[in-house]
Amino acid sequence: MNYRTRISKKLLFVASGLIVLFFLIKLFSFSSEQTTDDKTYYSKFRQDYSIYSVKIPEEMYFCDEPVPLQDLEVKRRMDKELLSNTYFQSNTIILMKRANRWFPIIEPILKKYNIPDDFKYLTIAESNLTNVVSPAGAVGYWQLMKATAKSYGLEISQEVDERYHMVKSAEAACKYLKRAYGEFGSWTLSAAAYNMGIDGIKRQVTKQRSDNYYDLYLNTETSRYIFRILAIKQLFTHPEEYGFHLREKDKYSVVPSHMLTVDTSISNLVNFALSQNINYKILKTFNPWLRKNKLTISMGKSYIIEIPDSGYQVFFDYSHDSLYLGDSLINSQINNQITDSIQDSIR
């Protein structure tokens, strides 16, 4: 190998080394920049964002029945539900808004049946105040099973399902709770029975020789049930202590409405809705218990349909459009006629 060849190889080796060194320097320089940027980023994150453990009251009551918070297991379970509902902020604040729409309807029904006011929070634990259907087949705001609903006088057919009717389902729920209280003499156990069934709680009370909800070993859902209701009650009655700030105008309001008593079959609910200066969607929103596009009414029977007063108007020219209600031709919105089939009962 000659001298010139050896020099060329050395130069090539040095050049390769310099290139590798350059890339290593850039790599570590980039990593250092990223590390510095991350440190600043996460420092600001820690400065601006904090999560705190929530306050557990020294005393809590459900329907004036004390919660034994001196029991460390009870206190731990209460802490879990308060944390879960406090930090599920979007859901909890929606529930607070929604409650302003429904609690004024639920509260007088509870009072009518001498059921403690705390049971209004049960509807949130059951359905989030929505007309949902559970995997087990429980339906509506109060999550009533078909057999239970029928046993307390609710109508369930292809065209009508009163489990979707807030007032009627609330009355059925109140009757169930009164029966449960008659069995147990405890509103806490009555609430647990609403979730697990009266017979289910009775079996566990007998089996475990205890009539105290907080001492019973129950399934996961029922074990959490009262604690979730208590957490909801605490957040709703002391919202600002847990970081929730709502103005009155932020809450969902009760929409003024009136009632129509109908005793003649309606063959087309779309046409009926339009005759009331609303649309089918609004009719179904205010009357979710109507399950089909028609309502068949037998002799001597009647139904009450809720119609919003204002704010939900459908602007439509009825002056040339006669609409059929069942077998009767009506123009109630056009000529302000009042028929025998529809009597306006203002709530």
Contacts in CASP RR format, 6 or more apart in sequence:
PFRMAT RR
TARGET T0000
AUTHOR 0000-0000-0000
METHOD contacts of the structure
MODEL  1
MNYRTRISKKLLFVASGLIVLFFLIKLFSFSSEQTTDDKTYYSKFRQDYS
IYSVKIPEEMYFCDEPVPLQDLEVKRRMDKELLSNTYFQSNTIILMKRAN
RWFPIIEPILKKYNIPDDFKYLTIAESNLTNVVSPAGAVGYWQLMKATAK
SYGLEISQEVDERYHMVKSAEAACKYLKRAYGEFGSWTLSAAAYNMGIDG
IKRQVTKQRSDNYYDLYLNTETSRYIFRILAIKQLFTHPEEYGFHLREKD
KYSVVPSHMLTVDTSISNLVNFALSQNINYKILKTFNPWLRKNKLTISMG
KSYIIEIPDSGYQVFFDYSHDSLYLGDSLINSQINNQITDSIQDSIR
51 87 0 8 1.000
53 79 0 8 1.000
53 83 0 8 1.000
54 79 0 8 1.000
54 82 0 8 1.000
54 83 0 8 1.000
54 86 0 8 1.000
54 242 0 8 1.000
55 241 0 8 1.000
55 242 0 8 1.000
56 69 0 8 1.000
56 75 0 8 1.000
56 78 0 8 1.000
56 79 0 8 1.000
56 82 0 8 1.000
57 69 0 8 1.000
57 234 0 8 1.000
58 69 0 8 1.000
59 66 0 8 1.000
59 67 0 8 1.000
59 69 0 8 1.000
60 66 0 8 1.000
60 67 0 8 1.000
60 69 0 8 1.000
60 78 0 8 1.000
60 230 0 8 1.000
60 234 0 8 1.000
61 67 0 8 1.000
62 118 0 8 1.000
62 187 0 8 1.000
62 188 0 8 1.000
62 191 0 8 1.000
62 226 0 8 1.000
62 229 0 8 1.000
62 230 0 8 1.000
62 233 0 8 1.000
63 116 0 8 1.000
63 118 0 8 1.000
63 119 0 8 1.000
63 187 0 8 1.000
63 188 0 8 1.000
63 191 0 8 1.000
64 116 0 8 1.000
64 187 0 8 1.000
65 186 0 8 1.000
65 187 0 8 1.000
65 188 0 8 1.000
67 74 0 8 1.000
67 78 0 8 1.000
67 214 0 8 1.000
67 230 0 8 1.000
68 74 0 8 1.000
68 214 0 8 1.000
69 75 0 8 1.000
69 78 0 8 1.000
71 214 0 8 1.000
74 214 0 8 1.000
77 223 0 8 1.000
77 224 0 8 1.000
77 227 0 8 1.000
78 227 0 8 1.000
78 230 0 8 1.000
78 231 0 8 1.000
80 227 0 8 1.000
81 224 0 8 1.000
81 227 0 8 1.000
81 228 0 8 1.000
81 230 0 8 1.000
81 231 0 8 1.000
82 231 0 8 1.000
82 234 0 8 1.000
82 235 0 8 1.000
82 242 0 8 1.000
84 231 0 8 1.000
85 91 0 8 1.000
85 92 0 8 1.000
85 228 0 8 1.000
85 231 0 8 1.000
85 232 0 8 1.000
85 235 0 8 1.000
86 92 0 8 1.000
86 235 0 8 1.000
86 242 0 8 1.000
86 243 0 8 1.000
89 244 0 8 1.000
91 128 0 8 1.000
92 235 0 8 1.000
92 244 0 8 1.000
93 244 0 8 1.000
93 246 0 8 1.000
95 124 0 8 1.000
95 128 0 8 1.000
95 129 0 8 1.000
95 232 0 8 1.000
96 235 0 8 1.000
96 236 0 8 1.000
96 239 0 8 1.000
96 244 0 8 1.000
96 246 0 8 1.000
96 251 0 8 1.000
97 246 0 8 1.000
97 250 0 8 1.000
97 251 0 8 1.000
97 252 0 8 1.000
98 128 0 8 1.000
98 129 0 8 1.000
98 130 0 8 1.000
98 252 0 8 1.000
99 120 0 8 1.000
99 124 0 8 1.000
99 129 0 8 1.000
99 236 0 8 1.000
100 251 0 8 1.000
100 252 0 8 1.000
100 253 0 8 1.000
100 254 0 8 1.000
101 129 0 8 1.000
101 251 0 8 1.000
101 252 0 8 1.000
101 253 0 8 1.000
101 254 0 8 1.000
102 123 0 8 1.000
102 129 0 8 1.000
102 141 0 8 1.000
102 166 0 8 1.000
103 120 0 8 1.000
104 254 0 8 1.000
105 166 0 8 1.000
105 167 0 8 1.000
105 170 0 8 1.000
105 254 0 8 1.000
106 120 0 8 1.000
106 123 0 8 1.000
106 166 0 8 1.000
106 170 0 8 1.000
107 117 0 8 1.000
107 120 0 8 1.000
109 167 0 8 1.000
109 170 0 8 1.000
109 171 0 8 1.000
109 174 0 8 1.000
110 116 0 8 1.000
110 117 0 8 1.000
110 119 0 8 1.000
110 120 0 8 1.000
110 170 0 8 1.000
110 174 0 8 1.000
111 117 0 8 1.000
112 174 0 8 1.000
113 171 0 8 1.000
113 174 0 8 1.000
113 175 0 8 1.000
113 177 0 8 1.000
113 178 0 8 1.000
114 178 0 8 1.000
115 174 0 8 1.000
115 177 0 8 1.000
115 178 0 8 1.000
116 187 0 8 1.000
118 187 0 8 1.000
118 229 0 8 1.000
118 233 0 8 1.000
119 177 0 8 1.000
119 187 0 8 1.000
119 191 0 8 1.000
121 229 0 8 1.000
121 232 0 8 1.000
121 233 0 8 1.000
121 236 0 8 1.000
122 173 0 8 1.000
122 191 0 8 1.000
122 194 0 8 1.000
122 229 0 8 1.000
123 129 0 8 1.000
123 141 0 8 1.000
123 142 0 8 1.000
124 229 0 8 1.000
124 232 0 8 1.000
125 225 0 8 1.000
125 228 0 8 1.000
125 229 0 8 1.000
125 232 0 8 1.000
126 141 0 8 1.000
126 142 0 8 1.000
126 143 0 8 1.000
126 194 0 8 1.000
126 195 0 8 1.000
127 140 0 8 1.000
127 141 0 8 1.000
127 142 0 8 1.000
127 143 0 8 1.000
129 141 0 8 1.000
130 140 0 8 1.000
130 141 0 8 1.000
131 139 0 8 1.000
131 140 0 8 1.000
131 141 0 8 1.000
131 164 0 8 1.000
131 288 0 8 1.000
132 139 0 8 1.000
132 140 0 8 1.000
132 143 0 8 1.000
133 139 0 8 1.000
133 140 0 8 1.000
134 143 0 8 1.000
136 145 0 8 1.000
137 145 0 8 1.000
137 146 0 8 1.000
138 144 0 8 1.000
138 145 0 8 1.000
139 145 0 8 1.000
139 146 0 8 1.000
139 149 0 8 1.000
139 161 0 8 1.000
139 163 0 8 1.000
139 164 0 8 1.000
140 163 0 8 1.000
140 164 0 8 1.000
140 169 0 8 1.000
141 166 0 8 1.000
141 169 0 8 1.000
141 170 0 8 1.000
142 163 0 8 1.000
142 169 0 8 1.000
142 170 0 8 1.000
142 172 0 8 1.000
142 173 0 8 1.000
144 152 0 8 1.000
144 154 0 8 1.000
144 163 0 8 1.000
144 169 0 8 1.000
144 172 0 8 1.000
144 173 0 8 1.000
146 156 0 8 1.000
146 163 0 8 1.000
148 172 0 8 1.000
148 176 0 8 1.000
149 156 0 8 1.000
149 162 0 8 1.000
149 163 0 8 1.000
149 169 0 8 1.000
149 172 0 8 1.000
150 156 0 8 1.000
152 171 0 8 1.000
152 172 0 8 1.000
152 175 0 8 1.000
152 176 0 8 1.000
153 172 0 8 1.000
154 162 0 8 1.000
154 163 0 8 1.000
154 165 0 8 1.000
154 168 0 8 1.000
154 169 0 8 1.000
154 172 0 8 1.000
155 161 0 8 1.000
155 162 0 8 1.000
156 162 0 8 1.000
156 163 0 8 1.000
158 291 0 8 1.000
158 292 0 8 1.000
159 290 0 8 1.000
159 291 0 8 1.000
159 292 0 8 1.000
159 294 0 8 1.000
159 295 0 8 1.000
159 296 0 8 1.000
160 289 0 8 1.000
160 290 0 8 1.000
160 291 0 8 1.000
160 295 0 8 1.000
160 303 0 8 1.000
161 289 0 8 1.000
161 291 0 8 1.000
162 168 0 8 1.000
162 169 0 8 1.000
162 289 0 8 1.000
163 169 0 8 1.000
163 289 0 8 1.000
164 288 0 8 1.000
164 289 0 8 1.000
164 291 0 8 1.000
165 287 0 8 1.000
165 288 0 8 1.000
165 289 0 8 1.000
168 289 0 8 1.000
173 194 0 8 1.000
176 194 0 8 1.000
177 190 0 8 1.000
177 191 0 8 1.000
177 194 0 8 1.000
179 198 0 8 1.000
180 189 0 8 1.000
180 190 0 8 1.000
180 193 0 8 1.000
180 194 0 8 1.000
180 198 0 8 1.000
180 201 0 8 1.000
181 187 0 8 1.000
181 190 0 8 1.000
183 190 0 8 1.000
183 193 0 8 1.000
183 198 0 8 1.000
183 202 0 8 1.000
184 190 0 8 1.000
184 193 0 8 1.000
184 201 0 8 1.000
184 205 0 8 1.000
184 211 0 8 1.000
186 211 0 8 1.000
186 213 0 8 1.000
188 213 0 8 1.000
188 214 0 8 1.000
188 226 0 8 1.000
189 201 0 8 1.000
189 205 0 8 1.000
189 211 0 8 1.000
189 213 0 8 1.000
191 225 0 8 1.000
191 226 0 8 1.000
191 229 0 8 1.000
192 201 0 8 1.000
192 213 0 8 1.000
192 216 0 8 1.000
192 218 0 8 1.000
192 222 0 8 1.000
192 225 0 8 1.000
192 226 0 8 1.000
193 200 0 8 1.000
193 201 0 8 1.000
195 221 0 8 1.000
195 222 0 8 1.000
195 225 0 8 1.000
196 204 0 8 1.000
196 218 0 8 1.000
196 219 0 8 1.000
196 221 0 8 1.000
196 222 0 8 1.000
196 225 0 8 1.000
204 216 0 8 1.000
204 217 0 8 1.000
204 218 0 8 1.000
205 211 0 8 1.000
205 216 0 8 1.000
208 215 0 8 1.000
208 216 0 8 1.000
208 217 0 8 1.000
210 216 0 8 1.000
213 226 0 8 1.000
217 223 0 8 1.000
234 242 0 8 1.000
235 242 0 8 1.000
235 244 0 8 1.000
239 245 0 8 1.000
239 246 0 8 1.000
255 286 0 8 1.000
255 308 0 8 1.000
255 309 0 8 1.000
255 311 0 8 1.000
255 312 0 8 1.000
256 308 0 8 1.000
256 309 0 8 1.000
256 310 0 8 1.000
257 286 0 8 1.000
257 306 0 8 1.000
257 307 0 8 1.000
257 308 0 8 1.000
257 309 0 8 1.000
257 347 0 8 1.000
258 306 0 8 1.000
258 307 0 8 1.000
258 309 0 8 1.000
258 344 0 8 1.000
258 345 0 8 1.000
258 346 0 8 1.000
258 347 0 8 1.000
259 304 0 8 1.000
259 305 0 8 1.000
259 306 0 8 1.000
259 307 0 8 1.000
259 344 0 8 1.000
259 345 0 8 1.000
259 346 0 8 1.000
259 347 0 8 1.000
260 276 0 8 1.000
260 304 0 8 1.000
260 305 0 8 1.000
260 306 0 8 1.000
260 307 0 8 1.000
260 342 0 8 1.000
260 343 0 8 1.000
260 344 0 8 1.000
260 345 0 8 1.000
261 302 0 8 1.000
261 303 0 8 1.000
261 304 0 8 1.000
261 342 0 8 1.000
261 343 0 8 1.000
261 345 0 8 1.000
262 295 0 8 1.000
262 297 0 8 1.000
262 302 0 8 1.000
262 303 0 8 1.000
262 304 0 8 1.000
262 305 0 8 1.000
262 341 0 8 1.000
262 342 0 8 1.000
263 297 0 8 1.000
263 300 0 8 1.000
263 301 0 8 1.000
263 302 0 8 1.000
263 303 0 8 1.000
263 340 0 8 1.000
263 341 0 8 1.000
264 297 0 8 1.000
264 325 0 8 1.000
264 326 0 8 1.000
264 327 0 8 1.000
264 328 0 8 1.000
264 340 0 8 1.000
264 341 0 8 1.000
264 342 0 8 1.000
265 294 0 8 1.000
265 295 0 8 1.000
265 296 0 8 1.000
265 297 0 8 1.000
265 326 0 8 1.000
265 327 0 8 1.000
266 272 0 8 1.000
266 294 0 8 1.000
266 295 0 8 1.000
266 297 0 8 1.000
266 325 0 8 1.000
266 326 0 8 1.000
267 294 0 8 1.000
267 324 0 8 1.000
267 325 0 8 1.000
267 326 0 8 1.000
267 327 0 8 1.000
268 293 0 8 1.000
268 294 0 8 1.000
268 324 0 8 1.000
268 326 0 8 1.000
269 280 0 8 1.000
269 283 0 8 1.000
269 284 0 8 1.000
269 290 0 8 1.000
269 292 0 8 1.000
269 293 0 8 1.000
269 294 0 8 1.000
269 295 0 8 1.000
270 280 0 8 1.000
270 293 0 8 1.000
271 323 0 8 1.000
271 324 0 8 1.000
271 325 0 8 1.000
272 283 0 8 1.000
272 323 0 8 1.000
272 325 0 8 1.000
273 279 0 8 1.000
273 280 0 8 1.000
273 282 0 8 1.000
273 283 0 8 1.000
274 280 0 8 1.000
274 314 0 8 1.000
274 316 0 8 1.000
274 318 0 8 1.000
274 323 0 8 1.000
275 318 0 8 1.000
275 323 0 8 1.000
275 325 0 8 1.000
275 330 0 8 1.000
275 332 0 8 1.000
275 333 0 8 1.000
276 283 0 8 1.000
276 307 0 8 1.000
276 332 0 8 1.000
276 333 0 8 1.000
277 313 0 8 1.000
277 314 0 8 1.000
277 316 0 8 1.000
277 318 0 8 1.000
277 333 0 8 1.000
278 307 0 8 1.000
278 308 0 8 1.000
278 312 0 8 1.000
278 313 0 8 1.000
278 314 0 8 1.000
279 314 0 8 1.000
280 293 0 8 1.000
282 308 0 8 1.000
282 312 0 8 1.000
282 314 0 8 1.000
283 290 0 8 1.000
283 305 0 8 1.000
283 307 0 8 1.000
284 290 0 8 1.000
286 306 0 8 1.000
286 307 0 8 1.000
286 308 0 8 1.000
287 305 0 8 1.000
287 306 0 8 1.000
290 305 0 8 1.000
295 303 0 8 1.000
297 303 0 8 1.000
304 345 0 8 1.000
306 347 0 8 1.000
318 331 0 8 1.000
318 333 0 8 1.000
318 334 0 8 1.000
319 334 0 8 1.000
322 329 0 8 1.000
322 330 0 8 1.000
322 331 0 8 1.000
322 334 0 8 1.000
323 329 0 8 1.000
323 330 0 8 1.000
323 331 0 8 1.000
324 330 0 8 1.000
325 339 0 8 1.000
325 341 0 8 1.000
325 342 0 8 1.000
328 339 0 8 1.000
328 341 0 8 1.000
330 337 0 8 1.000
330 339 0 8 1.000
330 341 0 8 1.000
330 342 0 8 1.000
331 337 0 8 1.000
332 338 0 8 1.000
332 339 0 8 1.000
332 342 0 8 1.000
338 344 0 8 1.000
END
